[in-house]
């Protein structure tokens, strides 16, 4: 039987990222409906959430060396480690260069200290979405994939492993990341123990430390 074009109707319905085309045939007894799901027009992974927290925005802009947010015990441990690695700095007045986080030519650079929880949440989102897209080759996902790659490559991001979904030592103010030159791994281990520090997994050639003492 030949069905005239007038007996058919087409209706477009948009449901989230999906576009569904509904085709039906009119007849005296009603209509028969066929739904065809068409490929997504957008990437299946949603864009990164905007950073709205002021402290997190400051961190995102590159100001990641917030040592004032560390506990007093952690700051003392950081200075202890600094003095172990660069003995010449032992006589430097408190706050210089430790509090500024500036690079020291003799081999001690503070990369990250206290981290706002809002930024910790951002890092977790970056990690999870990168795991979904790192092997994705779909053209519609490449812009987001490029953005995620840039986020992971930013200095001071500890993404050697999945960030804590809850409060981390960075957000507690009991952890910091530094770059060290001129000393061996075994020496660093000895120095850290002297200063009540535990070395965690580093990233990008840096070193992560957690404070084990009483704050």
C-alpha positions in Angstrom: 0.0 0.0 0.0 1.3 3.4 -0.9 1.0 6.0 1.8 0.6 9.6 0.7 3.0 12.2 2.1 0.1 14.0 3.7 -0.5 11.0 5.9 2.8 11.5 7.7 3.9 14.0 10.2 7.2 15.0 11.7 7.8 16.5 15.1 11.1 17.5 16.6 11.6 17.3 20.4 14.7 18.3 22.2 15.5 16.5 25.4 18.7 17.8 27.1 21.6 17.2 24.7 19.6 14.6 22.7 17.5 15.5 19.7 14.6 13.0 19.1 12.7 12.8 15.9 9.2 11.4 16.1 7.6 10.0 13.0 4.0 8.9 12.8 1.4 7.7 10.3 -2.1 9.0 10.6 -4.9 6.5 10.0 -8.6 6.2 10.9 -7.7 4.2 14.0 -5.1 6.7 15.3 -1.4 6.8 14.6 1.7 4.6 14.7 4.7 6.4 16.2 8.4 5.6 15.6 11.0 7.5 17.6 14.5 7.7 16.2 17.3 8.9 18.5 19.8 11.1 16.6 23.4 11.5 17.7 24.3 14.2 20.2 25.1 17.6 18.9 27.2 18.4 22.0 29.9 16.4 23.8 28.5 13.9 26.2 30.7 15.3 29.0 29.4 18.6 30.4 31.7 21.7 30.4 33.7 22.5 33.5 31.7 24.4 36.1 32.7 28.0 36.4 34.8 29.0 39.4 32.8 31.6 41.4 34.5 31.4 44.8 36.8 34.5 45.3 39.6 32.5 47.0 39.4 29.8 44.3 39.5 32.5 41.6 42.6 33.9 43.1 44.2 30.4 43.2 43.1 29.8 39.5 44.8 33.1 38.4 48.1 31.7 39.6 48.4 32.9 43.2 48.7 29.4 44.6 51.3 30.0 47.4 49.0 30.7 50.3 51.2 30.0 53.3 49.1 32.1 55.6 46.3 29.5 55.4 48.7 26.8 56.8 48.5 25.9 60.4 51.2 27.3 62.6 52.7 23.8 63.1 52.8 23.3 59.3 54.5 26.6 58.7 57.1 25.8 61.4 57.7 22.4 59.7 58.1 24.1 56.3 60.7 26.5 57.7 62.4 23.6 59.4 62.7 21.7 56.1 63.8 24.8 54.3 66.6 25.3 56.9 67.7 21.7 56.5 68.0 21.9 52.8 69.4 25.4 52.5 71.2 26.0 55.8 72.1 29.6 54.8 68.4 30.5 55.1 68.4 29.7 58.8 69.4 33.2 59.6 66.8 34.9 57.3 64.2 36.8 59.1 60.8 35.0 59.5 58.6 35.6 56.5 61.5 36.1 54.0 61.5 34.4 51.6 59.2 31.7 53.1 56.1 33.8 53.3 56.4 35.1 49.8 56.8 31.7 48.2 59.5 33.2 45.9 62.0 30.9 44.1 65.2 30.5 45.9 68.3 30.2 43.6 69.9 27.7 46.0 67.3 25.0 45.4 64.1 25.5 47.4 60.8 26.7 45.8 57.4 26.6 47.5 54.8 25.8 44.8 51.6 25.4 46.8 50.4 25.7 50.4 46.8 26.1 51.6 44.1 25.3 49.0 40.5 26.6 49.2 38.0 23.8 49.3 36.2 25.3 46.2 39.4 24.8 44.2 39.8 21.3 45.5 36.4 20.6 44.1 37.5 22.1 40.8 40.5 19.8 40.7 38.3 16.8 41.4 36.0 17.8 38.5 39.0 18.3 36.2 40.4 14.8 37.1 37.1 13.0 36.7 36.3 14.6 33.3 39.8 14.0 32.0 39.4 10.3 32.8 36.3 10.3 30.6 37.8 12.2 27.7 41.6 11.4 27.6 41.0 8.7 24.9 38.1 10.5 23.2 38.7 11.4 19.6 35.2 12.9 18.8 35.5 16.4 17.3 32.7 17.7 19.4 34.7 16.9 22.6 38.1 18.3 21.6 37.6 21.8 22.9 36.8 20.5 26.4 39.6 18.0 26.2 42.1 20.8 25.4 40.8 22.9 28.3 41.2 19.9 30.7 44.7 19.3 29.4 45.6 22.9 30.1 44.2 22.7 33.6 46.2 19.5 34.4 49.4 21.2 33.1 49.1 24.2 35.3 51.9 24.7 37.8 50.9 23.8 41.4 48.2 21.3 40.4 48.6 18.0 42.3 47.0 15.6 39.8 49.4 12.7 40.0 46.4 10.9 41.4 42.7 11.6 42.0 42.2 14.5 44.4 40.4 13.8 47.6 36.6 14.1 47.2 36.5 15.4 50.8 38.7 17.8 52.7 42.3 17.3 51.8 45.5 18.0 53.7 45.9 21.1 51.5 42.4 22.4 52.5 43.1 21.6 56.1 46.3 23.7 55.9 48.5 20.8 56.8 50.3 20.1 53.4 52.5 21.9 51.0 54.3 21.3 47.7 57.9 22.3 47.0 60.5 21.9 44.3 64.0 20.9 45.6 67.4 20.8 43.9 70.8 19.8 45.1 69.8 17.0 47.5 69.2 13.3 47.2 65.9 11.5 47.8 67.4 9.8 50.9 68.5 13.1 52.3 65.0 14.6 51.7 63.5 11.6 53.6 65.8 12.2 56.6 65.1 16.0 56.6 61.4 15.4 56.4 61.4 13.1 59.4 63.4 15.7 61.5 60.7 18.2 60.8 57.6 16.0 61.5 56.8 15.7 57.8 55.7 12.8 55.7 56.5 12.8 52.0 53.5 12.0 49.7 53.3 11.5 46.0 54.7 14.4 44.1 54.0 15.7 40.6 55.8 17.4 37.8 59.2 16.9 39.5 58.0 18.5 42.8 57.5 17.1 46.3 54.4 16.9 48.4 54.6 17.0 52.2 52.1 16.4 55.0 52.6 17.6 58.5 52.4 14.9 61.1 52.8 17.0 64.3 50.3 18.7 66.6 48.9 22.0 65.3 
